[in-house]
Amino acid sequence: MTQALLVILYLVAAVILIPLIGALGFWLKGANVIALPGLGILIAMPLLVIVLFVAEVGVIFCAAYCVRYLPAVGMFFDEGA
């Protein structure tokens, strides 16, 4: 179960990383606001970058926490013996 959760967290981290890189690219090229005209929403680019970065770090921390519960890791730190 832990291995499946770890794989899912890795995939979620990869999925979050792609928009984060894109948002950073748009922000560095000078875009300050993303407009969603059908919804009538304006999203500030710094806010979007911060939200994506915090989500990425949170998912990575959750994945690192799950690694502790893998049986193979216990062998390296002599917890299983």
C-alpha positions in Angstrom: 0.0 0.0 0.0 2.8 2.4 0.9 4.6 1.7 -2.4 1.4 2.5 -4.4 0.9 5.7 -2.4 4.6 6.6 -3.0 4.2 6.1 -6.8 1.1 8.2 -6.9 2.8 11.0 -5.0 5.7 10.9 -7.4 3.3 11.2 -10.3 1.4 14.1 -8.7 4.7 15.8 -8.1 5.6 15.4 -11.7 2.2 16.7 -12.8 2.6 19.8 -10.6 6.1 20.5 -11.7 5.1 21.0 -15.4 2.7 23.9 -14.7 5.2 25.4 -12.2 7.9 25.5 -14.9 5.5 26.9 -17.4 4.3 29.6 -14.9 7.8 30.5 -14.1 8.6 30.8 -17.8 5.6 33.1 -18.5 6.4 35.2 -15.4 10.0 35.7 -16.5 8.9 36.7 -20.0 6.8 39.5 -18.5 3.3 38.1 -17.9 1.9 39.5 -14.7 -1.6 38.2 -14.9 -3.3 35.2 -16.4 -6.8 35.9 -17.6 -9.5 33.2 -17.9 -12.1 35.0 -20.0 -14.8 32.4 -19.9 -14.8 32.4 -16.1 -14.0 36.1 -15.7 -11.1 35.3 -13.4 -7.7 37.1 -13.3 -4.9 35.2 -11.6 -1.7 37.0 -10.5 1.4 35.2 -11.7 3.4 35.5 -8.4 0.4 34.0 -6.6 0.2 31.1 -9.0 3.9 30.4 -8.8 3.8 30.5 -5.0 0.8 28.2 -4.8 2.3 25.7 -7.2 5.7 25.8 -5.4 4.0 25.2 -2.0 2.0 22.3 -3.5 5.1 20.8 -5.0 7.1 21.0 -1.7 4.1 19.6 0.2 3.8 16.6 -2.1 7.6 15.9 -2.0 7.5 16.1 1.9 4.6 13.6 1.9 6.5 11.3 -0.4 9.6 11.5 1.8 7.4 10.7 4.8 6.1 7.6 3.0 9.6 6.4 2.2 10.2 5.8 5.9 7.6 3.1 5.9 9.0 1.0 3.1 10.4 -2.3 4.3 13.5 -1.9 2.1 14.5 1.3 3.8 14.5 -0.4 7.2 17.3 -2.7 6.0 19.5 0.3 5.3 19.0 1.9 8.7 19.1 -1.4 10.6 15.5 -1.0 11.9 14.3 -4.4 10.7 16.9 -6.5 12.7 
